[in-house]
Amino acid sequence: MPWYARTVMLFVFALYWGGLTFYTGIVVRIIHFVLNDPMDGGLITQRVTNYLQLLGFCVLPFMIWNGMAVVRRAKGLGAMLLVLTGILAASLTCLVWVHSELDAVIDSESREVIEREIFTVLHRRYNQATTVQWISAVIFLPLAVYSWRVLDINQTSSENRTMQ
């Protein structure tokens, strides 16, 4: 993967993962602390998470491209990157599905949860899928950077041998 593609991937990844980390770790807690009505916080979260999921889907092609580039020259590292990409893709898909299910049990006009028990179960699933998504991203990023270092060192060694 050329340096400019790595840079773009890191930029989009940083927007996605950094946004996810900042929002879920800090902003959600502040929203619930500042706003009196949990529904207000939920409606804000609903909109923001749509953008976070979109950013997640935007970074997936770069992650796949990176994994494919690495797997050609370092099968084990590339396979791990592709597995993590698959986990991330699955968790994002799960989040989109659960999000739509959550929307179905909320009456946005009256700002009420229609089915509290279903909402609670779905919200728990949403939080679990977000956790899986976050953990796979935490593992992916340093592994991607490490794989680039390995590939670059191998390339330099190969070039040095060719010159001799």
N, C-alpha and C positions, 0 to 999 in steps of 0.2 A: 504494500500500500504506500503510495508516494507521500512525501512529507505534507503536502498541501491537503490531501485527503485525511490524513491523520489529524491535522489542525482543525479541519471542518468537523470531523467526528468529535474531537474533544470539545469544541465550542458548543455544538448541539447537545452533546452529552452533559456538559456542565450546566447549560440552561435547564435541561430536563431534570437531571438528578439533583442539582443544586436547588432548583425551584421546589422539587418534591421534598427535599430535606428541610429547607427553610420553612415551607408552608406547613408541613405536618408537624414539625418539631417546635415551631415557635408561633406562627400566625394563628393556627387553630386554637391554641391555648389562650392567646390574647383575645381572640374573637369571643370565646366562651366566657372569659373573665369580664370583658367590657360590655358585651351586649346582654341585656336582661332576658331576652327570649331565645332559647336554644334553636328555634326554628329559623330565626334571622341568621344565626351563624351557619346553620345547615344550608340555607339558600345561597349564602356567599361561597361556602365550600363547594357546593354543587357546581357553580359556575367556574371556579378556579380549577377544580380537578378535571373539568373537560379540557382546559388548555394544557394541563400537565400531561394528560393522557395523549393528547395530540402531539406534544413534544416527544413523548416516549415513542410513539409510532414513527415520528420523523427520524429518530436516531437509529431505529432498527435496521434500515437498509445499510447504513454505514457500519453497523456492528456485524452484519452478515458479510459484507464486502471484506471487512477486516479479518473476520474468522476464516473466510475462504482463502485470503491471501496468506495467512499464517499457516493454515493446514497444509498448503503446498510444500512448505519448507520445514515446518516443525509440526508434525501430525498431532502429537499429544497436546501441545499448547493450543493449536487451532481447534482441535476437537473440544477442549474445555471451553474455549471462547464461544464456540457454536452452541454448546449445551447451555451455557449461561444466557446466550441470546435467545434460545428457545424458551427457557424458563421465563425470561423477561417478557417475551412476546405472549406466552400463555397467560401470565399474570395480568398484562395489559388487556388482553381479550376478556379475561374473567372480570376485570374492573369495569369494562364497558358494559358487559352483560348485567352485572350486579347493579351498576348505576341505573340502567333502564328499569330494572326490577324495583329498585328503591323509588324511582320516580313514579312508578305505578301505584305505590301505597301512600303517596303524599298528594293531598289536595292543595295545590299551590295557590288557588284562589282564596280558600278559607284558611290557608296556612296551617293545616292540621295533618297529622299522621292518621291515615284511615285505619290501618291494621298495625297496631303497636307491636305485637309479638312477631309478626313477619318482618317488620322494619328492624327490630332488634337483631334477629337472626341474620338478615341481609347486611346490616351495618357491620356486624362482627365479621362476616365473610369479606366485606369490603376492606376492613382493617387488616385482615389476615393476608389478602392478596396484595395489598399495599406493602406489607412487611416483606413478603416474598420478593416483590419487585425491588424494593430498596436493598435488601441483602444481596440479591443477584447483581445489582448495579455496583454495590460496594466491592464485591469480589471481581467483577468484570474489569473495572477501570485499572487497578494495579496490575492485573494479569495482562491486559492489553499493552500497557506501557512496558512491562517486563518482556513480553513477546517481541515488541519492536526492538528492544535492546538486543535480545538474542539474535534476531534476524539481521540486524545491522552489524553485529560483531561477526556473525557467520559470513556475511557478504564481504566485509573487509578482509577477513582471513582468506576467503576464496580469491579475492582480487590480488592479495599479496602473493599467494601461491602461483597465480597465473603470471605475475610479473617476473617471478624468479625463473 
